[in-house]
Amino acid sequence: MSEDSIRVIVTGGTFDKHYDEIQGELTFRESHMPEILAKARVRVPVVLEMNQLIDSLQMQDENRMAVLVSCKSAPEKRIVITHGTDTMTATASLLGSAGLAKTIVLTGAMVPYKIQDSDALFNFGTAFSAVQLLPPGVYIAMNGRVFSWDRVRKNKDLGVFEALEPS
């Protein structure tokens, strides 16, 4: 791929869940990312990597390490990661602490892409733009905002990401 390529790493999370009408629950089949890229009419070269499809509550250290290894070995300098929101900050912390000379933006959704009124497409668009504009570092793009990996938390009561006050 070209120097301008952006790698999109899929890890799962609510972003990629499907409603299984037989089981009556949200499950994983495959990623929605190819459809999202087409629907958004992305014209930047994209390398799509299927890293894993799991709920972030099931994400363990070895899963996070798989994401780090992908980021380290990727030739692209700009990376967007779709991730579940519950442990997104833990993965961002691991990546941020690694000090890679790349721009990495994690994003997710509170409502699955395929469900009406999902925030997935908007959050992905924010992340995709942010990765092209921000300097090297690790960020989280959610709710129309972009946060540094070490200055953000998920407010589970409100269902939003918010900035941490400087200490």
N, C-alpha and C positions, 0 to 999 in steps of 0.2 A: 504494500500500500504506500501511498504518498506520504510526504512529511506532514501534510495537513490532515491526515486521517485521525479520526477519533475512535478509540476503542470503547465499546459499550459492553460491560461485564454484567451478566444477569446472575443474581443469586436467589431470586424468588421473592418471598414476602407477599404481602397483600396485593401488591402491584400485579403479580402474575397469577393470582388465584382465579379459579373457575368455580361456578356453582354447579355442583353435581346433584342433579334433580333426583337421581335414584337414592343416593345416600343422604340427601338433604343437608349437605355441608359444603364448605369451601375446600377445594382440593387443588392439586397441581396436575396439569397434563403436559403442556408445553408453554413456552414463553409467548407473550403477546407482542414482544418487541419487534419482530418483522412487520407486523400489522401497524404498530405504532409509528415506525419509521416511514412506512408508505403513506399512512394517513397524514402525518405531519409534513410530508413532501420534503424530507430532508435531502439536501443536495450536496452535503459535505460527505466525502468518503468515510464510511463506517466499517469497522471490523467488529462483528458481533461475536461475543464469546459466551457460551453457555457454561458457566462455572458450576452452578448447582441450582436446584429448585427446592428450597426449604423455607419454612416459616422461621422468622428470625428468633422466635422463642426457642427453637430447636438448634440454633446455631451455637456451636461449641468452638473452643480454641482452634481445633484442627480445621474447621470450616473457615474461620477467619484467616488462618494461615494460608489456606488455598487461595483466598482473595489476594493476600499480600504477595504470594508467589506469582500470581498472574500479573499483578501490577508491576512487580520488579522485572519480570521477563518480557513484558510487552514492549515492542519497539516504539509504540506511540508515546508521545509526551503528554497527551490529553486523554483522560479516561473518565467515563461516566459509569457509575455502578448503581444498578437498581437493587434495593435492599429492603428488607422488612424494617418497619419503624421502631419496633420494640428494642432492638439491640444495635441499631444503626450507629449510635454514638460510640459503642464499644469497638466496632470495626473501624470507624473513623479514627479513633484514638490509636489503635494499632498501626494503621497506615500513616497517620500523622507523626507518630513517634519514630517511624522508620526513616523519615527525612528524605524521601525520594525526590529527585529533581524533576517532578512531573506535576501537572495540575490534575487533581482527582476530585470529582464531585459525586457524592452519594445522594441518592434521592429515593423516594418511595411513594406510597399512597396509603391513605387511611381507608379508602374505598377501592375495591378491585376495579381494574381498568374496564372490564366488561359490564359493570353495574352502573346504571344511570347515576349521573351526578358524581362520578368518580373524579378525584383530583389527580389521577395518574398522568394523564396527558399534559396537563398544565405543569405539574411538578417536573416531568421529564423535559419539557420545553425550557423551563427555567434552568435546569441543570445543564442542558445541552448548550444553551447560550452562555451560561456562566463559565463553563469549561474552556470556552474560546476567548473569554475576556479577562479571566483572573490570572494572576501570576502563579508560579509553581507553589503548591501547598495542597492541603486537604480541606475540603469544604462539605457542608451539607446544604442542599437546596430543597426547601419545603415551604409550603404556605406562601409562596411569592417572595420569600426571603432567602438570603444566602448567608451562612454562618461559618466561621472558622471552626475547625474540628474541636478545638480546645475551649470554645466559648459558647457552647450550645447544650441544651438539654431538651428532652421531650417532656412536656407538661401533660401527663396522662389524664389529669382531671379535665383539661380543656381540649385535649386532642390536637395540640399544636406544638411546634418547636419554637423555642424562645432563646434569646441570648442570655448568657450568664453574665452577671455583673463582674467587672474586674476585681480581683482580690488584692 
